[in-house]
Amino acid sequence: MSDPLTLALDTAGPRCAAAVVHRGAVMAAESLTLSRGHAEALAPLIERVAGTAGVALKDLERLGVSVGPGSFTGLRVGLAMARGLAASTGVPLVGVTVTAALAAALEDHPAAAEGLPRVVVLDARRGDFYLEVFHSGAGGDGPRALNPAAARAVLAEAPCLAAGDGLARLGEVPPGVVAADLPWPPIAALARLAAAAPPSQASAQSPPGALYLRPPDAVLPAHGGRLRP
């Protein structure tokens, strides 16, 4: 199916966002900046976006959702909603990484025409970063969790076009780095990637899982919280 009617969701980071795209055009999109409350905001947001687009959920031909890296809680909210919609409607679901969506959004940057590698740097909290390098004409090398020194070393390897909310936290970037003012991927970029994904990557029966690059900040205590005798 070429350019399917697609609803995409993103709750992996500081935003709760949804968009409907068809044949490359954005029919409706909305993004809320939230530090918490994604679970309460997402369902009404989907209803508003679908209503603005004039689309019923049963008419969708594809679903897309951000799979990370990002907030553990936020990822679970978006994935649970997307899986539920896929199960109830039978619409195939595609997972899109935050790094791939942000790299795709950089294609509109003037420096992208120079063929520079695109480097996405996201704030992983606790002083660390999620980073992925995308080379012109090829995909990414896979997102990884790095400490500040390692992240700066990757940026210093060669001139590049970089973006992501991690750049501000990283501080001064090495010479040769073109820093784009794009902290998080626009929901339209994620939606277009989901719509363009091969049918083999879309499934209502085998939905995507979250991309966790490190253990969660909150963990269950040993022995299930019970005191040992």
VOVEX-984641 format. One record per residue (C-alpha): x, y, z; residue in three letters. Coordinates in steps of 0.001 Angstrom, whole numbers, plus 500000, padded with zeros to 6 digits. Layout:
BEGIN
PT; X; Y; Z; ALA .
...
# end
This chain:
BEGIN
PT; 500000; 500000; 500000; MET .
PT; 501528; 503320; 498911; SER .
PT; 501233; 506352; 501207; ASP .
PT; 498615; 504855; 503546; PRO .
PT; 496325; 506978; 505689; LEU .
PT; 498370; 507010; 508894; THR .
PT; 497869; 508092; 512494; LEU .
PT; 501137; 508512; 514409; ALA .
PT; 501694; 509000; 518144; LEU .
PT; 504681; 510230; 520142; ASP .
PT; 504886; 510182; 523932; THR .
PT; 508556; 509225; 524227; ALA .
PT; 509778; 512605; 525420; GLY .
PT; 508680; 516048; 526547; PRO .
PT; 505687; 516111; 524229; ARG .
PT; 502430; 514285; 523731; CYS .
PT; 501762; 514451; 520010; ALA .
PT; 499601; 512953; 517284; ALA .
PT; 499281; 513495; 513547; ALA .
PT; 497344; 512139; 510596; VAL .
PT; 499153; 512043; 507250; VAL .
PT; 498103; 510828; 503814; HIS .
PT; 500139; 510807; 500620; ARG .
PT; 502855; 512837; 502309; GLY .
PT; 500509; 515623; 503399; ALA .
PT; 499731; 516415; 507028; VAL .
PT; 495949; 516403; 507447; MET .
PT; 496062; 517327; 511143; ALA .
PT; 498653; 517482; 513904; ALA .
PT; 498856; 518611; 517509; GLU .
PT; 501691; 518587; 520017; SER .
PT; 501451; 519312; 523744; LEU .
PT; 504508; 520055; 525874; THR .
PT; 504136; 517979; 529041; LEU .
PT; 506436; 516967; 531862; SER .
PT; 503853; 514404; 532990; ARG .
PT; 500251; 513421; 532345; GLY .
PT; 500766; 511811; 528931; HIS .
PT; 498336; 509008; 529778; ALA .
PT; 495498; 511428; 530547; GLU .
PT; 496201; 513680; 527554; ALA .
PT; 496711; 511124; 524785; LEU .
PT; 493182; 509801; 524161; ALA .
PT; 491556; 513273; 523938; PRO .
PT; 494451; 514387; 521732; LEU .
PT; 493865; 511514; 519306; ILE .
PT; 490155; 512335; 519199; GLU .
PT; 490861; 515989; 518387; ARG .
PT; 493423; 515224; 515687; VAL .
PT; 491255; 512578; 514033; ALA .
PT; 488281; 514945; 514166; GLY .
PT; 490251; 517785; 512592; THR .
PT; 491409; 515441; 509837; ALA .
PT; 487855; 514175; 509339; GLY .
PT; 489025; 510593; 509799; VAL .
PT; 487431; 507755; 511748; ALA .
PT; 489804; 505300; 513398; LEU .
PT; 488238; 502453; 511407; LYS .
PT; 489278; 504221; 508192; ASP .
PT; 492984; 504269; 509074; LEU .
PT; 495333; 502162; 506982; GLU .
PT; 498354; 502357; 509276; ARG .
PT; 499388; 503342; 512785; LEU .
PT; 502789; 504651; 513837; GLY .
PT; 504310; 505131; 517275; VAL .
PT; 507628; 506298; 518681; SER .
PT; 509503; 503403; 520285; VAL .
PT; 512372; 505338; 521849; GLY .
PT; 514870; 505979; 523082; PRO .
PT; 513127; 508202; 525565; GLY .
PT; 511194; 508348; 528805; SER .
PT; 510318; 504916; 530207; PHE .
PT; 506887; 506034; 531391; THR .
PT; 506119; 508017; 528255; GLY .
PT; 507100; 505162; 525965; LEU .
PT; 504802; 502758; 527773; ARG .
PT; 501864; 505171; 527416; VAL .
PT; 502231; 505587; 523662; GLY .
PT; 502940; 501937; 522969; LEU .
PT; 499994; 500760; 525060; ALA .
PT; 497640; 503096; 523211; MET .
PT; 499020; 502178; 519781; ALA .
PT; 498860; 498451; 520513; ARG .
PT; 495308; 498803; 521771; GLY .
PT; 494243; 500651; 518630; LEU .
PT; 495950; 498073; 516412; ALA .
PT; 494282; 495196; 518247; ALA .
PT; 490813; 496760; 518174; SER .
PT; 490886; 497979; 514565; THR .
PT; 493215; 495466; 512896; GLY .
PT; 495243; 498370; 511477; VAL .
PT; 498957; 497520; 511032; PRO .
PT; 501313; 499253; 513462; LEU .
PT; 504845; 500511; 512748; VAL .
PT; 507439; 501509; 515334; GLY .
PT; 509690; 504493; 514589; VAL .
PT; 512733; 505464; 516638; THR .
PT; 512984; 509021; 517901; VAL .
PT; 516477; 509273; 516440; THR .
PT; 515313; 508248; 512952; ALA .
PT; 512446; 510749; 513048; ALA .
PT; 514765; 513566; 514101; LEU .
PT; 517316; 512637; 511437; ALA .
PT; 514543; 512693; 508829; ALA .
PT; 513457; 516149; 509999; ALA .
PT; 517022; 517378; 509434; LEU .
PT; 516696; 516719; 505705; GLU .
PT; 515086; 520162; 505395; ASP .
PT; 518077; 521908; 507001; HIS .
PT; 520262; 523925; 504569; PRO .
PT; 523389; 522048; 505695; ALA .
PT; 521818; 518718; 504724; ALA .
PT; 522475; 519525; 501057; ALA .
PT; 526214; 519315; 501787; GLU .
PT; 525893; 515600; 502499; GLY .
PT; 527104; 515921; 506083; LEU .
PT; 526439; 513023; 508446; PRO .
PT; 523475; 513715; 510710; ARG .
PT; 524044; 513098; 514413; VAL .
PT; 521128; 512953; 516833; VAL .
PT; 521974; 513634; 520484; VAL .
PT; 519199; 513177; 523045; LEU .
PT; 519287; 513917; 526754; ASP .
PT; 519119; 510547; 528525; ALA .
PT; 519098; 512184; 531991; ARG .
PT; 521491; 511223; 534787; ARG .
PT; 524248; 512976; 532803; GLY .
PT; 524167; 510548; 529868; ASP .
PT; 523094; 510832; 526234; PHE .
PT; 521429; 508774; 523524; TYR .
PT; 523268; 509211; 520230; LEU .
PT; 522941; 507875; 516685; GLU .
PT; 524818; 508763; 513496; VAL .
PT; 523075; 508762; 510104; PHE .
PT; 525200; 508867; 506953; HIS .
PT; 524001; 510322; 503663; SER .
PT; 522274; 507695; 501548; GLY .
PT; 522301; 505165; 504377; ALA .
PT; 520492; 504452; 507598; GLY .
PT; 521669; 505013; 511127; GLY .
PT; 524322; 503039; 512964; ASP .
PT; 521955; 502281; 515833; GLY .
PT; 521211; 504410; 518904; PRO .
PT; 523488; 503969; 521897; ARG .
PT; 523787; 505350; 525413; ALA .
PT; 526997; 507335; 525978; LEU .
PT; 528599; 509427; 528680; ASN .
PT; 529435; 513086; 527879; PRO .
PT; 533055; 512409; 526902; ALA .
PT; 532089; 509621; 524510; ALA .
PT; 529314; 511730; 522962; ALA .
PT; 531698; 514628; 522355; ARG .
PT; 534219; 512223; 520826; ALA .
PT; 531661; 511024; 518268; VAL .
PT; 530771; 514610; 517362; LEU .
PT; 534469; 515428; 516924; ALA .
PT; 535124; 512585; 514462; GLU .
PT; 534094; 514600; 511381; ALA .
PT; 532049; 517649; 510354; PRO .
PT; 528375; 516873; 510868; CYS .
PT; 524878; 518270; 511210; LEU .
PT; 523627; 517658; 514744; ALA .
PT; 520314; 518068; 516547; ALA .
PT; 518504; 516941; 519664; GLY .
PT; 517785; 518173; 523161; ASP .
PT; 521071; 516672; 524315; GLY .
PT; 523151; 519301; 522509; LEU .
PT; 522258; 522030; 524997; ALA .
PT; 523095; 519741; 527916; ARG .
PT; 526358; 518692; 526294; LEU .
PT; 527622; 522274; 526225; GLY .
PT; 530092; 523579; 523661; GLU .
PT; 530227; 521343; 520598; VAL .
PT; 533451; 520570; 518700; PRO .
PT; 534458; 522647; 515654; PRO .
PT; 532849; 521464; 512434; GLY .
PT; 529519; 520643; 514048; VAL .
PT; 526526; 522476; 512581; VAL .
PT; 524011; 522579; 515434; ALA .
PT; 520381; 522703; 514297; ALA .
PT; 517755; 524223; 516579; ASP .
PT; 515625; 521085; 516622; LEU .
PT; 515471; 519531; 520106; PRO .
PT; 512805; 516899; 519360; TRP .
PT; 511364; 515481; 516121; PRO .
PT; 508185; 517106; 514819; PRO .
PT; 505320; 514629; 514910; ILE .
PT; 504877; 515099; 511147; ALA .
PT; 508363; 513682; 510521; ALA .
PT; 507590; 510607; 512605; LEU .
PT; 504229; 510147; 510870; ALA .
PT; 505758; 510341; 507395; ARG .
PT; 508375; 507739; 508318; LEU .
PT; 505665; 505425; 509625; ALA .
PT; 503644; 505870; 506433; ALA .
PT; 506692; 505229; 504238; ALA .
PT; 507806; 502066; 506046; ALA .
PT; 507618; 498832; 504021; PRO .
PT; 504483; 496746; 504651; PRO .
PT; 506717; 494008; 506072; SER .
PT; 507467; 496291; 509043; GLN .
PT; 503789; 496886; 509845; ALA .
PT; 501727; 494419; 511849; SER .
PT; 498619; 494434; 514008; ALA .
PT; 499435; 490982; 515407; GLN .
PT; 503116; 491548; 516280; SER .
PT; 503351; 495146; 517487; PRO .
PT; 506740; 496792; 518108; PRO .
PT; 508349; 496970; 521516; GLY .
PT; 510096; 499814; 523297; ALA .
PT; 513754; 500564; 522650; LEU .
PT; 515316; 500715; 526112; TYR .
PT; 519044; 501462; 526082; LEU .
PT; 519568; 501328; 529838; ARG .
PT; 517798; 500082; 532984; PRO .
PT; 514943; 502235; 534336; PRO .
PT; 515617; 504807; 537050; ASP .
PT; 513012; 503191; 539308; ALA .
PT; 513378; 499477; 540024; VAL .
PT; 511498; 497066; 542216; LEU .
PT; 513200; 496347; 545526; PRO .
PT; 514754; 492953; 546059; ALA .
PT; 512444; 490076; 547028; HIS .
PT; 509424; 491923; 545623; GLY .
PT; 509563; 494482; 548424; GLY .
PT; 509155; 491849; 551127; ARG .
PT; 511488; 491721; 554075; LEU .
PT; 513486; 488534; 554273; ARG .
PT; 513112; 486545; 557488; PRO .
# end
